[in-house]
């Protein structure tokens, strides 16, 4: 018997698709919904399931930014064999994404027992939602929003990529929230910070999904729930990406900050009242 039914997988796929790229913490929302559906949030197969259905959201990014990705990968390929092409920003950017992924891979492997254990508590999620809200609000106020995507540097990529570690260690902080906030602190405009967050998330989230696939299938989640959750997350995430890029072009992150605080306080209340088990 799968610990997650097909119906539950569809619901979780919607949650993943909506929240993966919004700065509200997909991991935190998945854990909350799993708790409300009486799914054991600390079960190894459930943790693996959450990582695997992220691949659906990543597939949505690959499709949405297909032309950009082809351009960047093509420039990288040309640069490998042609020294003159190595001055192109796209060639450099491809290497920056690779380098910026290394810190989160190292920390993810080294801290996996903590991430799957005590750091996965809903108490940590609630606290991280609120603390992350403060960081996001401060970053939006501090940032001068004067640099576009073509102005990004190796330093930007490494700092933004490394900030993903915050979300890895403190689910609820939000990978998107951490990366976008770091981009804003570095004076990138909101659209540039958001797009950089998307590109840096591709290798990290894809790698995590592939790494966890064996645990999801081998420890209690059937192939059907995995397939349904992944497909649903793909469809919903595509719509979410399109909406977010239009939204950040004209609005601040204040709505996300307020929402995160409300969810964090509500989660503390549900945990304190015993409605949810941490």
FENURJO-V359981 format. One line per field, one symbol per residue. psi: psi as a letter, one per 30 degrees, with the letter a starting at -180 (. if undefined). A space follows every 10 residues. Layout:
psi: ???
This chain:
psi: kkfkleeeee eeeeeeeefe fkhgjeeeee eeeeefghkj fgkeeeeeee eeffeeeeee eeeegeeeee eeeeeeeeff fjeefffkee eeeeeeeeef feeeeeeeee geeeefcefg kfeeeeeeee eeeeeeeeee eekfhfkaef flleeeeeee efffeeeefi kfekeeeeee eeeeegglle eeeeeeeeef feeeeeeeee efeeeeefgf kleeeeeeee eeeeeeeeee eeeeeeefff lageeeeeee eeeeeeeeee eefgekk.
